[in-house]
Amino acid sequence: MDGQVEITKKQFPRHKLFSRELSTLMYGFGDTSPPLPESVDVLEDILIDYINNTCIQAAKASGRRTKVTVDDFKFVLRKDPKKLARVEELIAMNKEIETARSLF
Protein backbone atom coordinates (compact mmCIF):
# COMPACT_ATOMS: atom_id res chain seq x y z
CA MET A 1 0.00 0.00 0.00
CA ASP A 2 1.34 3.45 -0.87
CA GLY A 3 0.17 5.26 2.28
CA GLN A 4 -3.19 6.33 0.81
CA VAL A 5 -6.25 5.90 2.96
CA GLU A 6 -9.26 4.61 1.08
CA ILE A 7 -12.54 6.23 2.04
CA THR A 8 -15.68 4.55 0.83
CA LYS A 9 -19.35 5.30 1.03
CA LYS A 10 -21.12 3.27 3.70
CA GLN A 11 -24.54 1.87 2.96
CA PHE A 12 -26.96 2.04 5.83
CA PRO A 13 -30.66 1.42 6.17
CA ARG A 14 -32.87 4.44 5.68
CA HIS A 15 -34.89 5.30 8.73
CA LYS A 16 -36.58 8.39 7.33
CA LEU A 17 -34.09 10.58 9.13
CA PHE A 18 -35.25 13.89 7.69
CA SER A 19 -38.82 13.19 6.53
CA ARG A 20 -40.62 15.46 8.99
CA GLU A 21 -38.27 18.40 8.45
CA LEU A 22 -38.26 17.98 4.68
CA SER A 23 -42.07 17.86 4.60
CA THR A 24 -42.21 21.13 6.51
CA LEU A 25 -39.62 22.72 4.22
CA MET A 26 -41.41 21.53 1.11
CA TYR A 27 -44.69 22.98 2.36
CA GLY A 28 -42.92 26.24 3.21
CA PHE A 29 -41.62 26.46 -0.34
CA GLY A 30 -45.04 25.93 -1.90
CA ASP A 31 -45.74 22.21 -1.97
CA THR A 32 -49.03 20.73 -0.81
CA SER A 33 -49.64 19.87 2.81
CA PRO A 34 -48.65 17.10 3.32
CA PRO A 35 -46.34 16.55 0.32
CA LEU A 36 -46.37 13.22 -1.47
CA PRO A 37 -44.34 10.63 0.45
CA GLU A 38 -42.54 9.71 -2.77
CA SER A 39 -41.39 13.32 -3.21
CA VAL A 40 -40.12 13.46 0.36
CA ASP A 41 -38.31 10.14 -0.12
CA VAL A 42 -36.58 11.36 -3.30
CA LEU A 43 -35.52 14.61 -1.65
CA GLU A 44 -34.29 12.70 1.39
CA ASP A 45 -32.20 10.40 -0.85
CA ILE A 46 -30.65 13.47 -2.51
CA LEU A 47 -29.93 15.06 0.89
CA ILE A 48 -28.36 11.91 2.34
CA ASP A 49 -26.18 11.49 -0.77
CA TYR A 50 -25.06 15.12 -0.49
CA ILE A 51 -24.20 14.75 3.21
CA ASN A 52 -22.37 11.48 2.52
CA ASN A 53 -20.35 12.95 -0.34
CA THR A 54 -19.49 16.06 1.67
CA CYS A 55 -18.28 13.93 4.57
CA ILE A 56 -16.19 11.75 2.24
CA GLN A 57 -14.62 14.84 0.66
CA ALA A 58 -13.87 16.27 4.13
CA ALA A 59 -12.28 12.98 5.18
CA LYS A 60 -10.14 13.02 2.04
CA ALA A 61 -9.18 16.64 2.75
CA SER A 62 -8.06 15.62 6.24
CA GLY A 63 -5.35 13.49 4.68
CA ARG A 64 -3.64 11.11 7.03
CA ARG A 65 -5.25 12.55 10.14
CA THR A 66 -7.71 10.20 11.80
CA LYS A 67 -10.05 13.01 12.79
CA VAL A 68 -12.07 15.25 10.49
CA THR A 69 -12.16 18.86 11.66
CA VAL A 70 -14.43 21.80 10.97
CA ASP A 71 -11.66 23.27 8.83
CA ASP A 72 -11.87 20.21 6.56
CA PHE A 73 -15.55 20.91 5.97
CA LYS A 74 -14.80 24.59 5.39
CA PHE A 75 -12.20 23.52 2.81
CA VAL A 76 -14.75 21.34 1.02
CA LEU A 77 -17.32 24.16 0.99
CA ARG A 78 -14.85 26.88 -0.04
CA LYS A 79 -16.25 27.11 -3.57
CA ASP A 80 -19.82 27.70 -2.34
CA PRO A 81 -19.80 31.09 -0.58
CA LYS A 82 -23.37 30.81 0.74
CA LYS A 83 -22.77 27.46 2.45
CA LEU A 84 -19.39 28.55 3.75
CA ALA A 85 -20.88 31.76 5.17
CA ARG A 86 -23.63 29.73 6.87
CA VAL A 87 -21.06 27.37 8.41
CA GLU A 88 -19.08 30.32 9.75
CA GLU A 89 -22.27 31.92 11.08
CA LEU A 90 -23.21 28.73 12.91
CA ILE A 91 -19.72 28.43 14.37
CA ALA A 92 -19.91 32.02 15.65
CA MET A 93 -23.36 31.38 17.14
CA ASN A 94 -22.09 28.23 18.84
CA LYS A 95 -19.24 30.21 20.42
CA GLU A 96 -21.72 32.82 21.68
CA ILE A 97 -23.92 30.12 23.20
CA GLU A 98 -20.92 28.48 24.91
CA THR A 99 -19.84 31.85 26.28
CA ALA A 100 -23.33 32.56 27.61
CA ARG A 101 -23.51 29.12 29.24
CA SER A 102 -20.17 29.59 30.94
CA LEU A 103 -21.48 32.77 32.59
CA PHE A 104 -24.21 30.86 34.41
Wavefront OBJ file of the C-alpha trace (Angstrom):
o trace
v 0.000 0.000 0.000
v 1.341 3.447 -0.870
v 0.171 5.264 2.275
v -3.185 6.333 0.812
v -6.245 5.898 2.956
v -9.257 4.610 1.079
v -12.541 6.226 2.037
v -15.684 4.552 0.825
v -19.348 5.295 1.032
v -21.123 3.269 3.704
v -24.535 1.875 2.959
v -26.957 2.041 5.831
v -30.658 1.417 6.172
v -32.865 4.442 5.683
v -34.895 5.297 8.734
v -36.585 8.389 7.326
v -34.088 10.575 9.133
v -35.253 13.889 7.689
v -38.816 13.195 6.534
v -40.619 15.456 8.990
v -38.268 18.396 8.452
v -38.264 17.979 4.680
v -42.073 17.856 4.597
v -42.214 21.130 6.505
v -39.617 22.720 4.223
v -41.405 21.530 1.113
v -44.690 22.982 2.358
v -42.925 26.240 3.214
v -41.617 26.456 -0.337
v -45.041 25.930 -1.896
v -45.737 22.210 -1.967
v -49.032 20.734 -0.811
v -49.637 19.870 2.811
v -48.655 17.098 3.318
v -46.336 16.553 0.325
v -46.374 13.223 -1.471
v -44.335 10.635 0.454
v -42.537 9.712 -2.769
v -41.391 13.322 -3.209
v -40.124 13.461 0.359
v -38.306 10.142 -0.123
v -36.578 11.363 -3.301
v -35.522 14.608 -1.648
v -34.290 12.696 1.390
v -32.202 10.404 -0.848
v -30.645 13.467 -2.510
v -29.932 15.055 0.889
v -28.362 11.915 2.339
v -26.184 11.495 -0.772
v -25.057 15.123 -0.487
v -24.200 14.750 3.208
v -22.371 11.482 2.520
v -20.354 12.952 -0.342
v -19.487 16.063 1.671
v -18.276 13.926 4.572
v -16.194 11.755 2.245
v -14.618 14.841 0.658
v -13.874 16.269 4.125
v -12.283 12.977 5.175
v -10.137 13.025 2.038
v -9.181 16.640 2.754
v -8.058 15.625 6.241
v -5.352 13.488 4.675
v -3.637 11.112 7.027
v -5.253 12.550 10.142
v -7.710 10.205 11.800
v -10.046 13.006 12.794
v -12.071 15.246 10.488
v -12.159 18.865 11.657
v -14.430 21.804 10.973
v -11.662 23.265 8.828
v -11.869 20.206 6.563
v -15.553 20.911 5.969
v -14.795 24.586 5.387
v -12.195 23.519 2.809
v -14.748 21.338 1.017
v -17.325 24.159 0.988
v -14.852 26.882 -0.037
v -16.248 27.107 -3.573
v -19.817 27.696 -2.342
v -19.800 31.090 -0.584
v -23.371 30.806 0.742
v -22.774 27.463 2.452
v -19.389 28.553 3.750
v -20.882 31.757 5.170
v -23.626 29.730 6.870
v -21.057 27.373 8.407
v -19.079 30.321 9.753
v -22.272 31.924 11.076
v -23.211 28.726 12.909
v -19.716 28.425 14.375
v -19.909 32.023 15.652
v -23.364 31.379 17.138
v -22.088 28.231 18.837
v -19.243 30.209 20.423
v -21.723 32.823 21.678
v -23.915 30.122 23.200
v -20.923 28.481 24.912
v -19.841 31.854 26.285
v -23.334 32.556 27.609
v -23.514 29.122 29.241
v -20.175 29.595 30.944
v -21.480 32.773 32.586
v -24.209 30.862 34.410
l 1 2 3 4 5 6 7 8 9 10 11 12 13 14 15 16 17 18 19 20 21 22 23 24 25 26 27 28 29 30 31 32 33 34 35 36 37 38 39 40 41 42 43 44 45 46 47 48 49 50 51 52 53 54 55 56 57 58 59 60 61 62 63 64 65 66 67 68 69 70 71 72 73 74 75 76 77 78 79 80 81 82 83 84 85 86 87 88 89 90 91 92 93 94 95 96 97 98 99 100 101 102 103 104
